[in-house]
Amino acid sequence: MADVARAAGVSLKTVSRVVNGVPTVDAGRVARVNRAIGDLGYRHNLVAAGLKAGSGTRLIGLITADISDPFFGSVAAAVDAVARSRGFGVLMTGSTESPEAERGLVLDLCARQVRG
């Protein structure tokens, strides 16, 4: 973000506001920041942003018994649609109906700081 700020001639806080979609940033500054983002190939690190804010990621985890089962595919599609409408992504995995696998998957999702 510091490189983007330097290239755009704005403060780091302005880059942060643009990246996070704060609507009160001057349109000219938004354009300069977006141009610098494109020129530099900057990608916003949502995990790092969540850690800094202390709020975790904007992800939820979904563990199903069998991801190849059409029923669970329908459930996953509905969960994904609702999550996206609220600004979240979904990490989905299958437990193959194994309690040991499920426990490991839950711990893995927790380590990835999913929000739910």
C-alpha positions in Angstrom: 0.0 0.0 0.0 2.9 2.3 0.7 4.1 1.9 -2.9 0.6 2.7 -4.2 0.4 5.8 -2.0 3.8 7.0 -3.3 2.9 6.4 -6.9 -0.5 8.1 -6.6 0.9 11.0 -4.5 -1.5 10.4 -1.7 -1.3 9.3 1.9 -1.4 5.7 3.0 -4.7 6.5 4.8 -6.2 7.6 1.5 -5.1 4.4 -0.2 -6.7 2.4 2.7 -9.9 4.4 2.3 -10.0 3.8 -1.5 -9.2 0.1 -1.1 -11.9 -0.3 1.5 -14.5 1.6 -0.5 -15.0 4.6 1.8 -17.3 6.9 -0.3 -16.1 10.2 1.0 -12.7 10.1 -0.9 -12.3 12.8 -3.6 -13.0 11.3 -7.0 -9.6 12.6 -8.4 -7.7 10.8 -5.6 -9.7 7.6 -6.2 -8.8 7.7 -9.8 -5.1 8.3 -9.0 -5.1 5.5 -6.5 -6.9 3.1 -8.8 -4.4 3.9 -11.6 -1.5 3.2 -9.3 -3.1 0.0 -8.1 -3.4 -1.1 -11.8 0.1 0.0 -12.7 1.7 -1.7 -9.8 -0.5 -4.9 -9.8 -1.4 -4.3 -6.2 -3.7 -6.9 -4.6 -5.5 -6.1 -1.3 -4.6 -8.8 1.3 -7.9 -9.4 3.1 -6.3 -11.7 5.7 -3.7 -9.0 6.7 -6.5 -6.4 6.7 -8.6 -8.5 9.0 -5.7 -9.2 11.3 -4.8 -5.5 11.6 -8.4 -4.6 12.3 -8.6 -7.4 14.9 -11.8 -8.7 13.3 -10.6 -11.8 11.4 -11.3 -12.4 7.7 -14.5 -11.8 5.8 -14.8 -15.6 5.3 -17.0 -18.3 6.8 -16.4 -22.0 6.7 -18.8 -24.6 5.4 -18.1 -28.3 6.2 -20.5 -30.8 4.6 -20.5 -34.5 4.8 -20.1 -35.1 1.1 -19.3 -32.3 -1.3 -20.2 -34.5 -4.3 -23.8 -34.9 -3.1 -26.2 -32.7 -5.0 -28.1 -31.8 -1.8 -25.0 -30.3 -0.3 -24.2 -28.5 -3.5 -27.6 -26.8 -3.3 -27.0 -25.9 0.4 -23.5 -24.6 -0.5 -24.9 -22.4 -3.3 -27.5 -20.9 -1.0 -24.9 -20.3 1.7 -22.6 -18.7 -0.8 -25.3 -16.4 -2.2 -26.3 -15.2 1.3 -22.6 -14.8 2.3 -21.8 -12.8 -0.8 -24.8 -10.5 -0.3 -23.3 -9.6 3.1 -19.7 -9.2 1.9 -18.4 -12.6 2.9 -16.7 -15.4 1.0 -17.1 -19.1 1.8 -14.5 -21.8 2.3 -16.1 -25.1 1.7 -14.8 -28.6 2.4 -16.1 -32.1 3.0 -15.7 -34.3 6.0 -16.5 -37.6 4.4 -18.7 -38.2 7.4 -15.5 -38.8 9.5 -15.5 -37.2 13.0 -11.7 -37.1 13.0 -11.6 -35.4 9.6 -14.3 -33.0 10.7 -12.4 -32.0 13.8 -9.2 -31.4 11.8 -11.2 -29.3 9.3 -12.7 -27.2 12.0 -9.3 -26.6 13.5 -8.0 -25.7 10.1 -10.8 -23.2 9.4 -10.2 -21.6 12.8 -6.5 -21.3 12.0 -7.6 -19.4 8.9 -9.6 -17.1 11.1 -13.0 -17.7 9.5 -15.7 -15.6 11.1 -18.1 -18.5 11.4 
